[in-house]
Amino acid sequence: MSGRAAELRNIPQAYAKGSRGGGTGCGGRRLGPMTLRLSTVILPVDRWHEGGRDRWRRAEELGFHTAYTYDHLSWRSFRDRTWFGALPTLTAAATATQRLRLGTLVTSPNFRHPVTLAKELISLDDISGGRITLGIGAGGSGFDATALGQEAWTPKERADRFGEFVPLLDRLLTEGAVTHEGTHYSAVEARNIPGCVQRPRLPFAVAATGPRGLRLAARHGQAWVTTGDPKLYEEGTPEQSTQALREQGKRLEAACEETGRDASELDRILLTGFTPDRNTPLESVDAFVDFAGRHAELGFTEIAIHAPIPDSDFDTDPAVYERIATEALAQLA
């Protein structure tokens, strides 16, 4: 194994432990031979001094492992509602918390360039004291895809761009100076000194279900992210979703074998709210325990639930959300 490959194998340890002693005590419970972590997603919809800061601090108080936010310019039903930028929000959250890991679910090439993104991530990792995880995906065909005036990319072009974006970003975060001339991205002596606090770089959580994306997760990821099979969201059943997730996991393992990666090195993150269960797992602690147990059996090591937002797709009971954070995983231990 090369020295570079050995370095990358160490990143999952930093991801699990955090950089300020958070350990698995921050949102982690033992489940048989593995650790199941509970994280949350806080959408950037609150003014910072009118509840925004309190949400992030409360996530830390509740013991979540990581608090993520979406990295979009706008999103679905929130297009005409308040919506703030992901990286400034995470920077503010970093100054308002001490142990909580922070991250995006997910950043994409739709409106990001690897050179400028790398500089912002290195700065954010420094401000947070090494608590940042980058969730990264190929992007979709929504509002972000055309906000800069371009035509929405085809699925093939999104995959092509993602295939260039991730390795280049990896280099930018680990090398002091990078020059690159690719099909979609260029960099000329791009300097990124001093690099990330987390070494050799902050961890990537790669969202993917297709073969090319799964190979990127195997090569560059410290975690794999899925929301399930989108074709099952409207009319599928929980049983069909379970089978689809099982098959996705097998494809991930095949990609790891193809690239020479030990599949057990990758954390597996399920972002809830997009399977046929929708918000049912957040209706009670018992419902969540059942949901989490079933998905832990599929090999997931982390489950991310959305913080409640009134009058939205995530309009769930705040009291149940808090009880899940403090009680549910203990029942699975």
NORTA-V948942 format. One line per field, one symbol per residue. phi: phi as a letter, one per 20 degrees, with the letter a starting at -180 (. if undefined). A space follows every 10 residues. Layout:
phi: ???
This chain:
phi: .ffffffffe fgffffemdc mflffenccf cmecdeddcc cdfeddggec ofgfffffff ffnffcddbf dceablfegd cgbdffffff ffffeeccdf fcadccebfg cddgfffgff fffffffemn dddefbbfnc degffcfene ffffgffgff fffefffffg ffecdfbcdb cdfdccbclf ecdenfffdf affddeeace ffffffffec edbddbdoef feffcfdgff fgffffffff ffffffffem dffffefcdd eeocegfleg feeaffffgf ffffeffeof dbcddeffcg lbfdedfgff gffffecfff fef
